[in-house]
Amino acid sequence: MNAIPVTGYSVAQRVLHWLMALLIFFNLIFSDGMEHWNRLARRGETITPDDIASANIHAYVGIAILILCLIRLFLRFTQGAPLPPESEPPLLKLAAKVTHATLYLLFFAMPLTGIAKYYFGIGPLGGLHGGILKMLLWVLIGLHVAGALVHQFYWKTNVLARMTKGA
């Protein structure tokens, strides 16, 4: 960790944040190919090469998210991260810390449970992946966005600018 206080995120950190956001939204919104493959596999029906290709897109994007998260954590530990604004109430600082930590856990848990189901046939982990973990990810994304908007428009801090302009 840097000894000098960090006031914003580096270009690499910001690019990784937004690239991961795009990939995560892609996989959350366009999961039909994987869901179709899963239905066919569960029913013992014929799976075509097109079905596999569709499912593979979802799987490869999930693996990319996992790899990008590892790089992102490495950068966070080597380059640091800005402290929360002083004006943020302590309870909300704690909520932000818990939300971010849980998001990072999900960035690992989602791809790993998906890999367990798709590549190794561990059904219960697939159910966990497409069920509670997916729902929890949507909720945390909502809280994350709401927190950024509250900082921007209510507290008028630079939290959003730190992840967009690096300021």
C-alpha positions, 0 to 999 in steps of 0.5 A: 500500500502507498504511504502517500494518501491516494486521492483518485483511482489510476487510469488502469483501475478506472478502466478495469472498473468500467470494463468489469461493469460492462462484462458483468451487466452483459452476463447478467442481462444476456444469460439466455444461451447459458440458461438454454444450455442448462435446460437442455442438459438438465432434461437430457436433450440434444445439445447442438454446437450452437447451444454450446457456442452460446453457453461458451460466450457466457462462460468466457465472459465470466472467466474474463471477469474473474481474471480482471478481478485478480488484476484489479485487486493486485492494483488496489494493493499496489496503488492503493485506493482513496479514503472515503470522504470525511463527510460520510457518516460512519455507519454509511462508511461501514455499509460501503465497506461491506458492500464493496467486500461482498461485491469482490467476493461475488466477483470470485464466487459467481465465476467459480460456481458457474465454472463448477456447474458448466465444466464439472457438472456440479449442479448445486453450485450452478443453482447457487450461481443462477439463484441467490448469488445472482440476486445478491449481485443485482441488489449490491449493484443497486446499492453501489450505484445508489451510493455513488448517486447520493455522494454526487447529488446529496453530499456533493463529494468527488466519489463519482469523479474519482472513478470517472476522471480520477480526481 
